[in-house]
């Protein structure tokens, strides 16, 4: 790939146009020694020196934290130069880990001196919290960075702050030509070869079908009753240590309008809803289902109906997704969380979420919500987005006049830990909190962004997708999704106005289409469903429609590798 000058170069970098000569390079070194200890990140010479994010706030938002350095960069640590400086940043991280803010006696000069200064604690074994160190073969002044994750003995993630540049996270591999000269072990935080708290995708597998007697006796589930579904120990899922499973739950042929609630086996049923449905409808919804100690989830239905459920992935008990007992935080019918008044057409509700007793005020990056429109005056849409940001041109929950519709959404927390919910038509609004993601979690919530709309020609030609065909949707590098380090995306799939009932399935490009669909929509209707879709090798996902329909795809977030 062509080489370009990076933003963290200053005019005295040895590879910059002003420093080609030997004399200029010497001058840079002398000046650096006079002004204090300085580390400099040189330009990338190979594709492995991959920038994951740039800037304090953009990195924090993307799930790559600066660990408070933004607020402490004006303080000198180990008598290093303050501000954007690799040595001061690394010293800050080590002090935060417990080392005294006293410059070690052996340490002097620029970053290239760090290895010799700690020769007895420097080797080629990366560890969480160790210092990645480069000597003058990297640049005239060397470089140091903080090891954030050890993917393997040959791949690491580092954070750094750069003299004359910006704060960054990068991925480095041993074969790429920029592997550190060594790793300095001053205050390691433990090994991180495998992050055991991340999301584990599985091949979508059906666990329940009351029409066929799979996972429960054949026959409709009676109104006002629940059934237990065994999740752990099936479809390749371990028998223990499972906290939350992502289930695509389908209600089909209900005898009357009603709702479904998911909750852990052995726990009391909460007064929330995971899926709302109309008489005779077929409705699918992705549900984060917390499991009981027996590895089962209970599904309650208010009306007699058949139920189906497929598992698409899971989080361990101490995973990055923290499930909570579904808790109602907004009900405009009764005045819970807001005034007892219907949301007007085009109106919004700002909902305090973090710090309200369910989601902590610190340590949470995003929240998982069930949104329900009840008795709307017209058909329309609900959209959730971080408070303080602009209303995105996307939709999360589609509803029809006079009915009730529930949809799942993951929203990044906005100003004051709030989430704003917009409705295009007048309606009563219910919101239940079902979980939250930790700061730095493998799932990064984004401001919702539209990637595909066949009505307008966005991402595909204008016109309905033909029956039995697919659309390829590139996702990497779009809508805030990085170009690297992404395992899956969370998207909202919306079939619009199909002439006949349509089943829509999203899956990684380049693999066989799985059997269970993500969303089923009757003729002439519009319905959205949240889906977690692994990214194909070419950086895209494929969406299949069983019948002719317009398709809309909005990205809500992504999962880091």
N, C-alpha and C positions, 0 to 999 in steps of 0.2 A: 504494500500500500504506500502511497506517497507520504513523505514526511512533511509535517507542518510545524510551524512555530507555536508552542503551547502558551497558554495565558500565564502560566506560572514562571515563564522566563522573564528576567529583567534584562536591560540592555547589556549587562556585563556577563551574561551567561556565555560559557566558552564556545557554545555552538551557535550563538546568535551572530547576525551579520556584523555587529560592532566588535566582536571579540574573536575574529578568525586568527589574528596574529598571536604569536607567542608572547609578545610584550604585553598585549591587552589582557591575556589570560593571567599573567603574573600580577598585573595591576589589580585585577579583580580579587585575587587571593589576598593581597596586601590590604586592600580596602576592607575586605571582609573581616580580617583579623583586628583591624583598628576599631571597627564599629561594634564588635562583639561577636558572640557565637552565632553563626548563621548556617542554616541548612538550605539546600537548594534542590528542587526536583527538576531534573533535566528533561529534555523532550523524549517522547516515546520513540523507540526504534523498532518495535515489533507489536503485533496485534495483541500480545498477552498483557500489555500494560494498559488494562481496560479501566477507564473511568466509570464508576457506577453512579456518582453524583458529584455536583460542584456547588459550594456555597453552604453556609451554616443553615439557613432556613430551608432551602430546597432539599438538602440532605436529610434534615430532621423530618420534614414532611414525607419524604420517600422511605422513611424507616431506617435511615442510616444516621444515628444521633451524633451530635458533636460533644456530648457528655458535659455540657455546661461551659465549654471553653469560650463560646461566644461572649459570655458574660464575664469571663475572667482573663481574656486575652491581654488586657492592659496591665496585668500583674506579671512580674518577672518570677520565673521558677528556675531554681538552680543558677540564678544570675545570668539567665539567657536574655537575648533581645526579645522584647514583647511583640504582640501582634501576630501577623502572619509570618510564622517562623517555625520550621519543623522541630528544632531542638526545644524551644519553649513549650510547644504543644506536647511533645512526648514527655518532657519533665513534668508538666502539669498532670498528665495521666498517671505517671508513676507516683507523684505526690498524693493524688486522689486514692491510689491503691494502698497507701500507707507509708510510703517512704518520706522522710523528713524533707522539708524545703531548704536543704543545705547542700550546696554544690559539692559533690564528691571530690576529694583531694586529688584524685588521679585524673580528673576530667579538665581539659583545657582546649581552647581553639574551636574549630569548626566541627561539623558533623562527622567528617572523616576520622576524627580523633576518638570517637566513641568506642570503636572496636578495640584499638590498642589500650585505651584507658581501662577497659574491663575485659582484658584478654582471658582471664581465668574463668569468666562467665559467658564467653562467646563461643557458639558452636553452630552447626548447620541444622539444628532441630527446632523448627518453629513451635511456638506454644502461645496460647491465649495470654495476652498481657506482656509478652516479650517485645523487645525492640528490634524491628527490622532495620538493619544497618547496611549502608552502601559506602564504599570507600571512594577514592578519587577516580576510579574507573567509571564511576557514575557521573560525576561532575567535579568541578574544581574544588568545591567545598564539601562534597559528600552529601549524604542524606540519611535521615532517620524517620521512621514511621511506627505507628502503634499497631500491633497485630490484633485484629478484632475477631478473626475466625480462622481456624485451621481446617480447611476442607479435606486435605490429605497432606502427606509429607511433601507433596509437589505442587500444592495450590493453597494460597492464602488470600484473605481479605485484609486490607490495611486501611487505617484512617491516617490523615496527615494534614498539616497546614504548611503552606509553602511561602517562602520568602519572596515578596513581590507578587504573590499570586493569591490563591484561594484555598479554603478548606475543601478536602476531597476524600472520598473513599475510592479505592482501586482494588482490582483483582490482579494477582500476580501468579504466574506459573513458572515452574522450574525450566521448562523447555523453551520459554519465550525469549530468553536472552537478557532479562532484567531481574533475575532472581537475586535476593539480597546477598551481600558478601558474607553475612552471618547474622545470627540472632543472639541478642544480649539478654540474659536472664537475670533481671534485677528484682522483679516483683511479679512473677508469673501468676496467672489467675486460674490455671488448670488447663487440661487438654480439652480441645474442642474438635476432634476429628469428625465426630458426628453430632449434629444437633438433634437430640431426641424429642424435642418439643414441637417439631414442625408438622405440617399437614401431610398426610399420607394418602395419595390417590390410589384407588383400586379400579379394576375393570368394572364398570357398572354391572351390578348383579341383582337380580330380583330376589328379595327375601320374603315377600308377602304377596299373595294373590288369593283373595277369598272366593273368587269365581272358580278357581281350580283346586282349592284346598292346600295351597302352598303356604306354609308358615302358620296356618290357622285352619280350623274346620271350614269346609266349603259352605257357602251361604252368606247372605248379607249380615253385616254387623248390626245388631238391634239398636234402635234409637236410645240414647242415654246410657250406653254401655261403652266399655273399652276392651281392647284386646292387647295382649303382650306380644311383642315381636322380638325374637332372639336375634341379636346383632353380632355380639362377640363370638368368635369361634366359627364364623361362616364367611364365605366369599374371600378367604385368605386373610381375614382379620384375626388378630391374636385373641386368646381366650380371656386375657386380663389386661388391665392398664389402659382401657379405652375410656376416654372422657366424653367425647362428643362425636357422633356419626352424622355425616351429611346424607340425608335420605331424600330421594325424590318421591314424594307421596302423591298418589293419585286417588281421587274420589270419583267413582263412576256410578251412574244410574241411581242417585239418591232419591228416596221416596218423597222428600220434601226439602225445602231450603234449610240450610243449617250451617254448622261449622265443625271443624276438627281441631283437637288440641293434642299436642305431643308433650309428654312429660316422662321423667324417669320412673321405671318400675320400682314400686315400694314407696313412692312419694305421694303426697296428696295432690290431687288434680288442681292446677291453678285456674283462675278465672280469666284465661286468655284464649286466643284463637290462633292457630297456625294456618288454617285454610278456611275460607268461606265459600259456600257453593249454593247454586240454585237448583230447583227441582229438575231431576233428570239430566243434569249437566255432567260433563267429564272435565275435571279440573286437576292439574298437576301443580305442585309447589315444592321447591327445595326447602327442606327443613333441617336446621341444626338440632339434632335430637340428643339431649343429654341422656346417658344410660344409667340405669340403676346398678347397684352392686352385683346383681345377677347378670349383668350384660344385656339387659332387655330394655326396650322403650315401650311405653304404653301409648296407644292411639285411641282417643275418645271421640265419638261422633254424636252430635245432638240429634241426628236423623238417621234412619235406617239406610244403609248404603253398602256397596262393595268397596273394598280398599285394596290398593296395591302399593308396594314400596320397594324401591331399589336403592342400594347403598352405592355411593360414588366415592367416598373417602372418609377419613376419620382423623381426629386429633387425640393424642394421649391424654391421660388424666391431668397432667401438669402442663398441657400444651399452651401454645400462644393464644388460642381462643379460649376465653374464660366463660363457660356457660353459667347462666344464673337461672333461678326459678323465674319463669316468665312473669313479668310484673307490669301491670298497666300504669303508665305514666301520663296518659292523656285520654280523656273521654269527654268530648264536647256535649254529650247528651246529659251528663251529670255534673259537669264542672270540675272534673279531675284534671289538674295540670293546666287548665285554662278556663276562661269564662264559659258559662253554660249557654253557648250560642253556636249555631252552625257556622262553619267556615264559608265565607261568601265565594262566589265564583271569582277566580283570579286571586283569592286571598291566601295568606300564609300564616303559619303558627310557628313561633320560635320556641323551641322546647329545651329547657335546661336538662341535660343528661348527665354529664360528668359532675360528680360531687353531690348528687341528689340522693345519695344513700344506696345506690345500686352499682353504678360505675364510679370508680374512684376519681378524685379530682386531679390526681397525677398518676402517670404510668399507663394511661389508656390513650390509644391513638384513634380508634374507631369503634363504632357501636353497631350491633346487629339488632334490627328492629323489625317487628311485624306491624305493617300499616294496614288499617282497615277503613274503607269508605262505607258508610252505612246510610241507606235511604237517600242517595244523591238525587238532586233535582233534575239532573241530566247526565248523559254519559260523559266521561272525562278521565282525567289522569291525576295521579299523585306523584310528586317528585320530592325526594329528600336530598339535602345537600348541606355542606358545612355553613353554619351561620357566619355572616360577614363576607361571604363570596357571592358572586352573581348567580342568578337562577340559570342552571344549565338547560340547553335545549333538548333534554332527554326526559324519559318517563319511566317510572318504576312499577306503578300499579294502575292498571286500567279497570274502570268500573262502568256499570250500566245503570240507567235510570231506575230508581226505586229499589235496587237490589243491595247486596252486601258483598264486598270483595276484599280479600286479604292478600297481601304480598309481602315478601321478605326483601329487605334492603340492608346493605352494609354502607354506612355513611361515615366519612371522616368527621371528627369533631371539629367544630369551628370556634369562633370567638366565644370565650367564656364557657367552653365545654358544651356548646349548644348545637342543635341540629334544627334547620328550618325545613318545614314541610309545606309545599305549595299544592293547591288544588285548582284545576281548571274550571270546575263546576261547584255549585253549592252542595255541601254535604256535611253530615256529622263525621267526625274523625276519631278513630281509636288508635292508640300506639302502645305496643307492648315491647319492653326490652327483654331480649332473650339471651344476650351475651355481649362480650366486648373483646377487642384485640389489644394485647399489650403493646406499649411503645417498643419499637424495634422488632415487632413480630414479623414472621415470614409473610404475612398478608399485609399489603400496603393499600389502603383505601385511597382512591383518587376522586377528584371532582368528576362526576359522570360526564362522559364524552361519547358522542355518537360516531360509530365507525361505519355503519351500513344503514342505508335507507333506500330501498328500491322504488319508493314513491317519488323521490327527488333525483335519483341517479347518483347518490353518494355511495361510493365503493362498488357500484355495479350499475349496469344499464337500467334506465327507467323501465318499469314494468314488473308484473308479477313473476316470481320464480316459477318455472314450469314444474308440474307434478313429477315427483320422483327424481328431481335434479338437485344439485348442490351449488352453493356459493362459497368461494374461498375468501376469508376475511383476514388480511394481514393485521397483526396486533402489536408486534414488537416495534417500538419507536413511534407509536401513535397514542394520542390521548394521555400522555404522561407515563406510558409503559416504557421501561428502558429497552435498549436494543440487546442487552445481554443480561444474564443472571436471572432469567424469568422461567419458572417451571410451568405455571398455569395462570390463566386470567379468570376473574369473576366478571361475568357479563349478564346483562338483561336481554333476553330473547323475546321479541314481540312479533308474532304473526298478525297481520292486519287485513281484515275484510276478505278472508278466503271464501270463494264461491261454495266450497264444500268443507266439511270437517278436515282439519289438517293436523298432522303430528310433525313436530319440528325437533330435530336432534342435532346437537353440536358436539364435535369431537376433534381430536388433533388431526391436522392435515397429514396425509400419508399413511394412516392406519385404517383398518376396516371399521365401518360404522357399527357402533354397538346397537343392541336390540331395543332397549327402553328409550322412548323419546323424552325430551326435556319438558315440552309443553304441548298440550292438545287444545285446539281452539275450534268451536263450532262455526258453521257457515255464517258469514257476515259479521262476526264478532272480532274484537281485539283483546288479547290478553297477554300479559307479560309474565315471565318467570325468570328468577335468578338461576344462574348455572355456573359451576366451576369447571373450566375446560382446560386440560393440559395443552400446551403449545406444541405444534408440530415442529419437525426439524427445520422447516423453512421459515419459521416465525409466524405461522398463521394457524387459524382454526377453520374447520369446514362446517357449514350449516346445511342440513338436508331437510327438504320439505316433501312430505308424502303427497301433498296436493298443491295446486296452484295457489299462491298467496304472495302478498307483499311481505317483506321481511325488514325488521329494524333490529339492529344490534348496538347496544350501548355498553361501553366498558366501565366497570365500577372500581376495579382494582386489579392487583396482580399478586402472585405468590413468588417470593424470592427462592432461588435455588439454595 
